[in-house]
Amino acid sequence: MKLKFTTKAVILLAVVASLLSFAKFDHCYKTNWASPDVYVHACYSDLPALFGARDLIHHTWPYSSSLNAVEYPPLTGVVMWATSLVTPGGNNSYRYYFLINLLLLGFLLIGTSLIMAKLKPEFRYLLPLSPAVILSLYINWDMWAVITAVAAIYWFERKFFTKSAIALGISVATKFFPIVLLAPIVLIFIRRNQLKRALQYSAFTLATWLIINLPFILVNQSGWWRFFKLNGERSADFGSLWYSLQLLGIFSANGNLNTISLLTFLVGIAAFAVYFFGLARTPTLASCAFTIVAIFTIASKVYSPQYVLWLTPLAILAMRGAQDRKAFWIWQGSEVLYHIAVWEYLAKFSGTHFGLEPKAYAIIALIRIAATIYFVMAVSTRSRAPQMAEFLTSSVVG
């Protein structure tokens, strides 16, 4: 009876969060996403924006053009296209398209919350109550990748490695970021002296990704490649460490940003590996996934507000107990602050007579990054301390 009540409570919280998120986007829904309202009221969404910009309004296949293909991996493109097929035409088509995708994203939040309740029952309420999640839920299609990434972690922890690898492959074919989860997964297998299993897991993940991508590569290679091309050519963009430092006049990539970003990520991974192998016991994937994705977002050339949807479930999984709540809420507060800042910064360039100044925006972006690092350090310290204490005690007793 208790489990049923818990499940119902989680579902109810997720439904309330979905409704609150819709209320946040309601102004733009009523004004049909007119500019500069989308920035002034912080209710911009890629859902209606790309419905028109990528010609989905005419049901165009999302990878048919090398110049105007959707800038996402195949499964996201298929979702964008499939929902356009059931969208009624007419003057309200943008609103209908938004509502159809909104409904699906709401269900995905419920599903993700239920998986999280199994992985971290003591914090079952935290994902739908996270303010940054509520603010960002309907910006993009990221929840399609988030739920499969969380499912991959769930199955990994229960040692259903084939299911986990397939789920991770699906997630990577939806939004490419979950590929970085292979790093802690391989390290965990290495610490367990299971190199063969590490290779098998990686092979299943990459095979799943390839099976999904191969039809798109064979039929519309240039359209499929546009996602990778745009990311390769992208300069320092909103929210990133590099963009913020440029605004403050203390950094210039001089055309080497791809190399700088990659090296920063690799240094972060190396530092994580040193920490990882210094632990007395092998950590769970759930406990260290946040750190890897945080390193990725800090090193990346862009940080979009919806990326918090990736980070929040992993942050909750990384928490060891009530002592980490303070760090979590400080980090969430920084994400909320950044969410407001990025839209008010963009408002300055959209015809309004006010907006956030570039240097103020850069400082707030750096505060968000600092808060992310603070949270990583908080959970890492708590993770390491009891394990090292146990290791030292056993050594003395031995």
C-alpha positions in Angstrom: 0.0 0.0 0.0 2.9 2.3 0.8 4.5 1.7 -2.6 1.2 2.6 -4.4 0.9 5.8 -2.4 4.5 6.7 -3.2 4.1 6.1 -6.9 0.9 8.2 -7.0 2.6 11.0 -5.1 5.5 11.0 -7.6 3.1 11.1 -10.5 1.1 13.9 -8.9 4.3 16.0 -8.3 5.4 15.5 -11.9 2.0 16.5 -13.2 2.0 19.6 -11.0 5.6 20.4 -12.3 4.4 20.0 -15.9 1.5 22.4 -15.3 3.7 25.0 -13.6 6.1 24.8 -16.5 3.2 25.4 -18.9 2.1 28.4 -16.8 5.7 29.8 -17.3 5.4 29.5 -21.1 1.7 30.6 -21.2 2.5 34.2 -22.1 4.3 33.2 -25.2 1.6 30.7 -26.0 -1.0 33.4 -25.9 1.1 35.8 -28.1 2.1 33.1 -30.5 5.8 33.5 -29.5 6.1 37.1 -30.7 9.5 38.8 -30.3 10.7 40.4 -28.0 8.2 38.8 -25.6 9.9 35.4 -25.9 13.0 36.9 -24.2 11.4 39.6 -22.0 9.1 37.0 -20.4 11.7 34.2 -20.6 9.3 31.9 -22.4 11.2 31.1 -25.6 10.8 27.5 -26.9 12.5 25.7 -29.7 9.3 23.6 -30.2 7.3 26.2 -32.1 10.5 28.1 -33.4 11.8 25.0 -35.2 8.4 23.9 -36.3 8.5 26.9 -38.7 12.2 27.3 -39.2 12.9 23.7 -40.2 9.7 23.6 -42.4 8.1 20.9 -40.2 4.9 22.9 -40.6 4.8 21.4 -44.1 5.8 18.0 -42.8 9.2 18.2 -44.5 11.4 15.2 -43.7 13.9 16.7 -41.1 17.1 15.5 -42.9 16.2 16.1 -46.5 18.2 19.3 -46.8 21.9 19.7 -46.1 21.3 23.4 -45.4 18.1 23.3 -43.3 18.2 19.8 -41.7 17.3 19.8 -38.0 20.4 20.3 -35.8 19.8 17.1 -33.7 20.5 13.4 -33.9 18.0 11.1 -35.7 15.6 10.1 -33.0 14.9 13.7 -32.0 14.4 14.6 -35.6 11.9 11.7 -36.0 10.0 13.0 -32.9 9.9 16.5 -34.3 8.6 15.2 -37.7 6.1 12.7 -36.4 4.5 15.2 -34.1 4.2 17.6 -37.0 2.2 14.9 -38.9 -0.6 14.9 -36.3 -0.6 18.7 -35.9 -3.7 20.4 -37.2 -3.1 23.1 -39.8 -4.4 26.7 -39.8 -3.6 29.8 -37.8 -3.1 27.9 -34.5 -0.8 25.2 -35.9 2.2 26.5 -33.9 0.2 26.3 -30.7 -1.1 22.8 -31.5 2.4 21.6 -32.3 3.6 23.0 -29.0 0.8 21.4 -27.0 1.3 18.0 -28.6 5.0 18.0 -27.8 4.3 19.5 -24.4 2.0 16.6 -23.5 4.7 14.1 -24.5 7.4 15.8 -22.6 5.1 15.9 -19.5 4.7 12.1 -19.8 8.5 11.8 -20.1 9.0 13.8 -16.9 6.6 11.5 -15.1 8.4 8.4 -16.4 11.8 9.8 -15.5 10.6 10.7 -12.0 9.3 7.2 -11.5 12.7 5.7 -12.5 14.4 8.2 -10.2 12.1 7.1 -7.3 13.5 3.6 -7.7 17.1 4.7 -8.0 17.0 7.2 -5.2 13.8 6.7 -3.1 14.9 9.1 -0.3 14.8 11.9 -2.9 11.9 10.7 -5.0 10.3 14.1 -4.8 13.3 16.2 -5.8 13.2 16.0 -9.6 9.7 17.4 -10.1 10.3 20.0 -7.4 13.5 21.3 -8.9 12.8 24.9 -10.0 15.3 24.9 -12.9 13.6 21.8 -14.3 10.2 23.5 -14.2 11.6 26.6 -15.9 13.3 24.6 -18.7 11.0 21.6 -19.4 9.4 22.9 -22.6 12.4 24.6 -24.2 13.5 21.7 -26.3 13.1 17.9 -26.7 15.9 16.9 -24.3 13.6 14.8 -22.0 13.5 12.1 -24.7 17.3 11.6 -24.2 17.1 12.2 -20.4 14.7 9.3 -19.7 16.7 6.8 -21.7 20.0 7.9 -20.1 18.4 7.5 -16.6 17.0 4.1 -17.7 20.5 3.1 -18.8 21.8 4.0 -15.3 18.9 2.1 -13.6 19.7 -1.1 -15.6 23.4 -0.7 -15.1 23.0 -0.6 -11.3 20.9 -3.7 -11.5 23.5 -5.5 -13.6 21.3 -5.7 -16.7 24.2 -4.6 -18.8 22.8 -5.4 -22.3 19.6 -3.5 -21.6 21.6 -0.6 -20.2 23.9 -0.5 -23.2 20.9 -0.5 -25.6 19.2 2.3 -23.6 22.4 4.3 -23.7 22.8 3.8 -27.4 19.2 5.0 -27.9 19.9 8.0 -25.7 23.0 8.9 -27.7 21.0 8.7 -30.9 18.5 11.2 -29.4 20.9 13.8 -27.9 24.6 13.1 -28.3 25.6 14.1 -24.8 25.0 10.7 -23.0 28.1 9.3 -24.9 30.2 10.8 -22.1 28.6 8.3 -19.7 30.8 5.6 -21.3 33.8 7.1 -19.5 32.7 6.2 -15.9 31.1 2.9 -17.2 34.4 1.7 -18.6 36.3 2.9 -15.5 33.9 0.9 -13.3 34.5 -2.2 -15.3 38.2 -1.7 -15.3 38.2 -1.4 -11.5 36.3 -4.7 -11.3 38.8 -6.4 -13.6 36.0 -6.9 -16.2 37.7 -5.6 -19.4 35.8 -8.0 -21.6 32.5 -6.7 -20.2 33.7 -3.1 -20.8 34.3 -3.9 -24.4 31.0 -5.7 -24.8 29.1 -2.8 -23.2 30.8 -0.3 -25.4 30.1 -2.5 -28.5 26.4 -2.9 -27.7 26.1 0.9 -27.1 27.8 1.8 -30.3 26.1 -0.9 -32.3 22.7 0.4 -31.1 23.7 3.9 -32.1 24.9 2.8 -35.5 21.8 0.7 -36.3 19.6 3.7 -35.6 21.8 6.1 -37.5 22.7 4.0 -40.5 19.5 4.4 -42.5 19.8 8.2 -42.1 23.4 8.0 -43.2 22.6 6.0 -46.3 19.6 8.0 -47.4 20.3 11.6 -46.3 24.0 11.7 -45.4 24.5 15.5 -45.8 21.3 16.2 -43.8 22.4 13.7 -41.1 25.9 15.2 -40.9 24.6 18.7 -40.4 24.3 18.1 -36.6 28.0 17.3 -36.4 29.0 20.0 -38.9 27.3 22.7 -36.9 28.8 21.6 -33.6 32.3 21.5 -35.2 32.0 24.9 -36.7 30.3 26.5 -33.7 32.3 29.3 -32.0 32.1 30.2 -28.3 28.3 30.4 -27.6 25.8 31.4 -25.0 26.4 30.2 -21.5 29.8 28.6 -22.0 32.9 29.4 -20.1 34.6 30.5 -23.2 31.8 32.9 -24.3 31.8 34.5 -20.8 35.5 35.0 -20.7 35.3 36.6 -24.2 32.7 39.0 -23.0 35.0 40.0 -20.1 37.9 40.5 -22.5 40.2 37.9 -20.9 40.0 35.1 -23.5 40.3 34.7 -27.3 40.3 31.2 -28.9 41.9 32.5 -32.2 40.2 29.7 -34.1 41.4 27.0 -31.8 38.3 26.6 -29.6 37.6 23.0 -30.7 41.1 22.0 -29.5 40.9 24.0 -26.3 37.4 22.6 -25.5 38.4 19.1 -26.1 41.7 19.4 -24.1 39.7 20.9 -21.2 37.3 17.9 -21.3 40.2 15.4 -21.5 42.0 17.1 -18.5 38.7 16.9 -16.6 38.3 13.2 -17.4 41.9 12.6 -16.4 41.3 14.4 -13.0 38.2 12.3 -12.5 40.0 9.1 -13.2 42.7 10.0 -10.6 39.9 10.7 -8.1 38.0 7.5 -9.2 41.0 5.1 -8.7 41.8 6.8 -5.4 38.6 5.7 -3.8 38.6 2.7 -1.4 35.6 1.1 -3.1 34.3 1.3 -6.7 31.6 3.9 -6.8 28.2 3.3 -8.5 27.5 4.8 -11.9 24.7 6.8 -10.4 27.0 8.4 -7.9 29.6 9.6 -10.4 27.6 10.3 -13.6 26.9 13.9 -12.6 30.6 14.7 -12.4 31.3 13.5 -16.0 28.4 15.4 -17.5 29.3 18.5 -15.5 32.8 18.3 -16.8 31.4 18.0 -20.3 29.1 21.0 -20.0 31.8 23.2 -18.5 34.3 22.3 -21.3 31.6 22.6 -24.0 31.3 25.6 -26.4 27.7 26.2 -25.4 25.4 25.8 -22.4 21.7 26.0 -23.3 19.3 26.5 -20.4 17.6 23.1 -21.0 20.9 21.4 -20.3 19.9 21.5 -16.6 17.4 18.8 -17.5 20.4 16.5 -18.1 22.2 17.5 -15.0 19.4 17.6 -12.4 18.6 13.8 -12.3 22.3 13.0 -12.2 22.8 15.6 -9.4 20.1 13.9 -7.3 21.7 10.5 -7.9 25.0 11.8 -6.7 23.6 13.0 -3.4 24.5 10.8 -0.5 22.0 12.2 2.1 20.4 15.2 3.6 23.8 16.8 4.1 24.0 17.4 0.3 20.7 19.3 0.1 22.3 22.6 0.8 24.8 22.2 -2.1 22.0 21.0 -4.4 19.8 24.1 -3.7 22.7 26.5 -4.1 23.4 24.9 -7.5 19.7 25.0 -8.5 19.6 28.6 -7.4 22.5 29.4 -9.8 20.7 27.6 -12.6 17.5 29.7 -12.0 19.6 32.9 -11.9 21.3 31.9 -15.2 17.9 31.0 -16.8 16.6 34.5 -16.2 19.9 36.1 -17.1 20.3 34.5 -20.6 16.8 35.6 -21.7 17.2 39.2 -20.4 20.6 39.3 -22.1 19.0 38.2 -25.4 16.2 40.8 -24.9 18.8 43.5 -25.2 19.3 42.5 -28.8 15.7 42.0 -29.7 14.4 45.6 -29.9 13.7 46.3 -26.3 15.0 49.4 -24.5 16.4 47.4 -21.6 18.2 44.1 -21.0 21.1 42.6 -19.1 24.5 44.1 -19.9 27.1 41.7 -21.5 29.5 41.8 -18.5 26.7 41.2 -16.0 25.5 38.2 -18.1 29.1 36.8 -18.2 29.5 37.1 -14.5 26.2 35.3 -13.9 27.2 32.5 -16.3 30.5 32.1 -14.4 28.6 32.0 -11.1 26.6 29.1 -12.5 29.7 27.3 -13.5 31.3 27.9 -10.1 28.1 26.6 -8.4 28.3 23.4 -10.6 31.9 22.9 -9.5 30.9 23.5 -5.9 28.3 20.8 -6.1 30.7 18.4 -7.7 33.2 19.0 -4.9 30.6 18.7 -2.2 29.3 15.3 -3.3 32.8 14.1 -4.2 34.2 15.0 -0.8 31.3 13.3 1.0 31.7 10.2 -1.3 35.5 10.0 -0.7 35.6 10.7 3.1 33.6 7.6 4.4 35.3 5.3 1.9 38.8 6.5 2.8 38.0 6.3 6.5 36.8 2.7 6.0 39.9 1.9 4.0 42.3 3.4 6.7 40.4 1.7 9.5 40.6 -1.7 7.8 44.3 -1.2 7.1 45.0 -0.4 10.8 43.0 -3.4 11.9 44.7 -5.6 9.4 
